[in-house]
Amino acid sequence: MKTSVIKPAVIAVLGWSGTGKTTFIERAIAECTKRGIETAAIKKSRHEPAYPSAGKDSSRYLKAGARQSLFISEKTYIQETNASSSGIQPLPPGAAENIERWALSQIRGADIIFCEGLQPETQSSADPGRRADLTPKHTLVVLTAGTARTESELKFPLRDVDILITDSPELAQTAAECEKKAFSPDAAASFIEYIIGIED
């Protein structure tokens, strides 16, 4: 039976390279698939996409159960499902000026959209914590900690995120003191339960 969520919930997963962003998204997508929740995934990178994409992050998302995957570089993109691929295409005119909104506009039919490396817009460059919605509402920023054990080692301060992914009890406690939720990297089921709960 499909679990109801408000469409679309946007989960922006950020963190330093090597902190487990892709692996955590894979696990979360697989958990959603078990529950009948439709997902899509977007990855933004400075590197050009590879085609064919077998073994790359975009294909890993599809293998985990995402219905659609979109990989964006600074100049090109590739959009895929398990049945089809756009091949490498140039970004359309004007897309780079607001890449977040353009990327989300390409996704259809997903209950949850996972975004790796796609940072929500800020309302003011002087106040990065006050971000504008990536979509009209229902955007959460998730930060992967990797091997970090203190807040100073994280890519962003905890005040600027909603959820922390960490296996460090000390860092999880720091998150709790900042009134932020924390989940371990292998707790995708609990993470999705939480997402469902706040989206009800």
C-alpha positions in Angstrom: 0.0 0.0 0.0 1.4 3.4 -1.0 2.3 5.8 1.8 0.9 9.3 1.3 3.3 12.2 1.1 2.7 15.8 -0.1 4.0 16.1 -3.7 6.8 16.8 -4.2 8.9 16.7 -1.1 12.4 17.9 -2.0 15.3 16.5 -0.1 18.5 18.4 -0.8 21.5 16.3 0.3 24.7 18.3 0.8 28.2 17.6 2.3 31.8 17.3 1.5 32.9 14.9 -1.2 33.3 11.4 0.2 30.8 11.8 3.1 28.3 9.3 1.8 25.7 11.5 0.0 25.1 9.1 -2.9 25.1 6.0 -0.7 22.6 7.5 1.7 20.3 8.6 -1.2 20.5 5.1 -2.6 19.4 3.7 0.7 16.6 6.2 1.1 15.3 5.6 -2.5 15.3 1.8 -1.9 13.3 2.3 1.3 10.8 4.5 -0.6 10.5 1.8 -3.2 9.6 -0.8 -0.6 6.8 1.5 0.6 5.5 2.3 -2.9 6.7 6.0 -2.8 7.7 7.3 -6.2 11.1 9.0 -6.2 13.4 10.8 -8.6 17.0 12.0 -8.2 19.0 15.0 -9.4 22.7 15.3 -9.2 24.6 18.5 -9.9 28.4 18.2 -10.5 31.2 20.3 -11.9 32.2 17.3 -14.0 30.6 16.5 -17.4 28.2 13.5 -17.4 29.3 10.1 -18.7 27.3 8.3 -21.4 26.4 5.5 -21.2 26.1 6.0 -17.4 26.3 2.4 -16.2 27.9 2.3 -12.8 27.7 6.1 -12.3 25.6 7.8 -9.6 22.6 8.4 -11.9 22.4 4.7 -12.8 22.8 3.8 -9.1 19.8 5.9 -8.3 17.7 4.2 -11.0 18.9 0.7 -9.8 17.7 1.6 -6.3 14.2 2.4 -7.6 14.1 6.0 -8.7 11.8 6.4 -11.6 13.8 9.3 -13.1 17.4 10.5 -12.8 18.8 13.9 -13.9 22.6 14.6 -14.0 23.5 18.3 -14.5 27.0 19.8 -15.1 27.8 23.4 -15.7 27.0 23.2 -19.4 25.2 19.9 -20.1 22.7 17.4 -18.7 21.6 13.8 -19.1 18.1 12.7 -18.2 17.3 9.0 -17.8 14.8 6.4 -16.7 15.2 2.7 -16.7 13.7 2.6 -20.2 15.2 5.6 -21.9 18.0 8.2 -21.9 18.2 11.7 -23.4 21.9 11.3 -24.1 24.2 14.2 -23.2 22.4 17.4 -24.0 23.4 21.1 -23.7 21.6 23.1 -21.0 18.8 25.2 -22.6 19.3 29.0 -22.8 18.7 30.6 -19.4 18.7 27.3 -17.4 22.0 28.0 -15.7 20.6 31.3 -14.3 18.3 29.3 -12.0 19.5 25.8 -12.3 17.6 24.6 -9.2 14.2 25.6 -10.6 15.0 24.4 -14.1 16.1 21.0 -12.7 13.0 20.5 -10.6 10.8 21.5 -13.6 12.1 18.5 -15.5 10.8 16.0 -12.9 7.4 14.5 -13.3 5.3 12.2 -11.1 7.6 11.9 -8.1 6.5 12.0 -4.5 10.0 12.7 -3.2 12.9 14.3 -5.2 16.4 13.7 -3.9 18.9 16.3 -4.9 22.6 15.7 -4.5 24.8 18.8 -4.6 21.9 21.0 -5.6 21.9 23.7 -3.0 18.7 25.6 -2.3 18.6 29.2 -3.2 19.3 31.8 -0.5 17.1 34.8 0.1 20.1 36.9 0.9 23.8 36.2 0.3 24.5 38.0 3.6 22.3 35.5 5.4 22.7 32.0 3.9 20.6 30.4 6.6 17.5 32.2 5.3 17.0 30.1 2.2 14.2 30.6 -0.2 12.1 27.6 -1.1 13.5 25.4 -3.8 9.9 24.7 -4.6 6.9 26.6 -3.1 7.2 24.5 0.0 8.3 21.1 1.5 12.1 21.4 1.0 14.5 19.9 3.6 18.3 20.3 3.7 20.2 17.2 4.8 23.9 17.3 5.6 26.1 14.3 5.5 28.9 14.4 8.1 31.1 11.4 6.9 34.0 11.1 9.4 33.4 14.5 11.0 33.2 14.5 14.8 32.7 18.2 15.4 30.5 20.9 13.9 33.5 22.8 12.6 34.4 19.9 10.3 31.0 20.0 8.6 30.6 21.7 5.2 27.8 23.9 6.6 26.9 25.0 10.1 24.0 23.1 11.7 21.9 26.3 11.8 21.7 26.1 8.0 20.4 22.6 7.7 17.4 20.6 8.8 18.8 17.0 9.3 22.2 15.6 10.0 23.4 12.2 8.8 26.2 11.0 11.2 27.4 7.9 13.0 29.1 10.1 15.7 27.1 10.1 19.0 28.9 13.3 19.9 27.9 15.1 16.7 24.3 13.7 17.0 24.2 15.2 20.4 25.4 18.5 19.1 22.6 18.4 16.5 20.0 17.7 19.2 21.3 20.7 21.2 20.7 22.8 18.0 17.2 21.3 17.7 18.2 19.4 14.6 17.3 15.8 13.8 20.1 13.3 13.3 20.1 9.9 11.7 22.9 7.4 11.3 23.9 6.6 7.6 22.3 3.1 7.8 19.0 4.4 9.3 17.2 5.1 6.0 14.0 3.5 7.2 13.8 5.8 10.2 14.7 8.8 8.0 11.9 8.1 5.6 9.4 7.5 8.5 10.4 11.0 9.7 9.9 12.5 6.3 6.5 10.9 6.0 5.6 12.2 9.4 6.4 15.8 8.8 4.8 15.7 5.3 1.5 14.4 6.6 
